[in-house]
Amino acid sequence: MSEKRDVEQPGVESATAPNGAEESRLPVDEHIEEEVSASGKRVRARGVYLLPNLITTGALFSGFYAIIAGMGGNFEAAAIAIFVAMILDGLDGRVARLTDTQSAFGVQYDSLSDMVSFGLAPALVSFSWALGHLGKFGWAAAFLYTACAALRLARFNTQVDTVDKGVFIGLASPTAAAIVASMVWAGNDLEVGTGLAVVAALVTLAAGLLMVSNFRYSSFKKLDFKGRVPFVMMLVVILIFFLVTIDPPRVLLAIAVIYTFSGPAIWLWGVLRSRRPGQDAVEETDNEEDKAGDS
């Protein structure tokens, strides 16, 4: 049987409820969760880790600010805020692993933050920018994107321990948000008419549907950032920074679109390759029959 122990915090009083569970006397309930200690035993830990959850809070704030900025018509700031949320979202998990501060609370908090920053924010910013010109179709497209983001996150949370960590099943919500945000950023100076609004709706719908697709995308989690790489790779990184600096919204949009099309392209390549052996076998059979007929 695994040993359980309570980790008490200095200055925090606790009482035992009638059912035997510990109850905090503070007006805000203390968070208690079970985790595996370094010795492999299950322990009950009090409180939450500050650093990774602080970064997650920053991502959540950026997503919320994007919504407010979009409602106020400041679409450039809204798009930038979504990209800031993407950077912070990529940092919190890595910081938690590097500092050994991973927790179930952090996982759930990060998922809810992603829903706001990459589910609600892109949809509402896109609606405020262009989709609102399309009436019911516009807000329906925004809702479909939001619903697909929620489904994508729910599926990811339930499959995280069973799916290869080197790939994403479906387009990741940050990438989908990058497509929508960079589109709004790139078209910020354009006059929005019915034609542009329809294009924006189609892009938003495509990004949403790709999140719940079965296309496989590289997660880049297997890249070894600590190892040595060819010198030319540093030149490629510098070139990317150079291009982004020239025209950030359009270059980021191009990068997001190329990555988005990589999933369907890989799927199509796999389909074509799987059909070729069968076709080669049929051709070999026909050749043998022709030789038999000639003899």
N, C-alpha and C positions, 0 to 999 in steps of 0.2 A: 504494500500500500504506500502511495506517495505521501511524503510528509508535507504538511501545510503549516505555514506560520504567517502571522500578521506583522506587517512592517509598520511600526508606529512612527508618527511624525512628532517632533518636539512641540509642545505647546498646544497640541490638538487633543481635546478630550473626546472620549467615546464611551458609549453606554451600550448595554446589551438589551436588545429588544426581547419581548416575551417569547419569541420563537427561537431565540438563541443567536440571532444575527446581530452583528455590531451596528450601532446606529450613531451617527455623528450628532453632536449637540450644536454644530454650526448651522446657520440659516441656509447654507448651501451644502447639499449632500457631498460628501467626499467620494471620489471615484476609487473603486476597488476592483481589481481584475486579477485573474490568475495568469501567471506566466512561468516559464521554465527557467530555473536558475542556472548558473554556470556549472553546478554539480549535476544537473539533469533532473533535479527535483522540482515538483510543482509548488510554487509559493504564491501567497496572496500579497499583491503589491498595492500600496496606497499612492494616490496622486498620479500626475501625468508628467511626462518629460517636457521640459520647457523649450529647448532649442528647436527640435524639429517641428513641434506644434506652433511655435512662434513663426517659423517660415511658412507653414501652412496657412496661418492666419493672415500673413502678408499676401499670399496668393488669393485668399478669399476676399480680402479688402480690395485688391486690384480688380477682381471680377465685379465686385459690387460697384466700384467707382466707374468701371466701364459702362455699366447700365445707366448710372446717373449722368455721365458725360454724354452718352448717346441720346438720352431723353432731352438733354439741354442743347443738342445740336452740335456738340464738339466731338465730331466723329474721329478726328485724328487722335485726340487724347484717348478716346474710347478704345481704338484699335491698339494703340501703344500699351494701354493698361492690360489688355488681354495677352499681349506678348510678354509683358512683365510677369503676369500670372503664370505663363508657361515656364519661364525661367525659374521662378520660385517653386513651381510644382516639380520641376526636375531636380531641385536641390534638396527638398525636405527628405525624400526617401534616401538619397545618398548620404546626407548628413546623419540620418538615423542609423544607417548601416555602419558608417565610419566610426561613430561615437557609441555604438552598441546601445542605442536608445529606441529600438523598435518596440512597438506595442500594438495590441489590437485596437486600442482607442485611437492611436495615430492613423491606422489604416482606414478606419471608418470616417474619421475627421477629414482625412485627405480626400476620400471619395465624395463626401458632401461638398467640400470646397471645389472639387472638379466639376460637380454638377452646376454650381453657380457660375464658375469662371468659364467653363467650356460648354455648358449646356444652355443656361439661361442668357448669359451675357452676349454671346455671338448672335443668338436669335433675336433678342430685343434690340441690339444695336443695328442689325440688318433691317429689322422692321422699322425702326425710327428713321433709318437712312433712305430706304427705297421700297421695302415691301408694303409699307403703309399706303402707297399709291395704288395698290392692287385690291384694296378692300378686303373682303372675306378670304379671298385666295391668298393674300399676303400674310394675314395672321395665321391662316391654316398652315402655310408653309413654315412659318416660324415655329408653330407648335409642333409640327412633325419633326423638325430638327431637334427641338428640346426633348421630345419623347424618345427619339432614337438615341440621344445622348444618355438618357436615363437607362434605357435598355442596355446600351453598350457597357455602361459602368456596372450595372447589376450582373451582366453576363461575365464581365471580367472578374468581379469579386468572387463569383462562384466557381470559376474555372482556373483561378490563379495557381492552384496547387497541382493541376492536372495537365495544363497546356505547356508546351515547350516555351521556356522563358526567352528564347531567341527570336520568337515571332509574336506578332499580335494577330488575333483572329478578328478581322474587321479593322477599319480605319480607327486609329486611336483618337479619342476625343480632343486632345490638344492639337493634333494635326488638322482635324476638321475645323476647330476653332480658328486655327491659323489661316485656313483658306478663306473663311468668311471675313475675318478681321482684316487680312491683307487686301481683300477685294474692296471692302469699305474704305480702307485707307487709300488705296490706289485711285478709287473713284470719288474721293472726297471733293475734288475741285470740279467735277463734272456736274452738269445740270441733269437732274434725275427726271426722266420722262417714263412713259409706259414701256418703251423698249428696254431701257436699262433696268427698270424694275423687274421685268420678266426674266432677264438674264440673271439678275441677283436672286430671284426666287428659284430658278432652275439650279443655280450653283448651291444655294442653301439646301434644297431638296436632295441634290446628289450627295453633298457632304453628309447629310443626315442618314441617308439610306446606306451609304458605304460603311458607316459605323456599325450597322447591324448585319452587314454582309459576312460571308465566309471567306473572303479574300484574305490571303496571308501577307502581312507586312513585316519587314525586319524591324525588330525592337532596338537593335544596336546595343543590347545589354551584354552581349558576349564579346564586345570589343575590349581589348586589353589596353587601357589607357596608361598603364604603368610600364608596359613593355616598349621596346625600341621599334620604330617604324622607319621606312625609307625616307631619305631626306626630301624627296619630291613631295611627300605628303604635307610637309610644313609649307611648301610653296603653294599647294592646293588650298590649304587653310587660309593663307595670306590672301590668295586670289579671291576666295569667297568673301572675306572681310572687305576687300577692296570693292567688289561688286555691290555688296550690301550698302556700303557707305555712299556709293554714287546715287542709288535710287532705292532706299530701303523697302517701300511698300511693294514695288513691282518685282524686285529681286526676290523678296520673301514669298510673294505670291507664286512666282515661277518655281521656286524650290518646293513649296508645298504642293503645287500641281504635279510636278514631276514625281514626287514621292507618292502622291495619291494614285497616279496612273501605274505605279510599279506593281501594285497588288493585282489589278486585272491583267496586266501584261504577263506577270509570272504565271497566273492561272491559265491564260491562253497558251503560253508556251508549253505548260505541262500537258494541256489537252492535245496540242499538236504532236508532242513527242509520244504520248500514249497511243495515238492513232497510227503512227508510222510503223511500228513493228507488225501490226496487223496487215497494213497495206503491203509491206515487204513480203510477208508470208504469202499473201494472195498472188503477188507478182511471181514469186518463186514457184508456186503451184502451177500458174499458167505457163511459165517457161518449161517446166517439166512435162506438162501435157503436150506442149508444142513439139518438144523433142521426141516424145513417145510417138506422136503422130507422124513425124518426119521419118522415124525409123520404120 
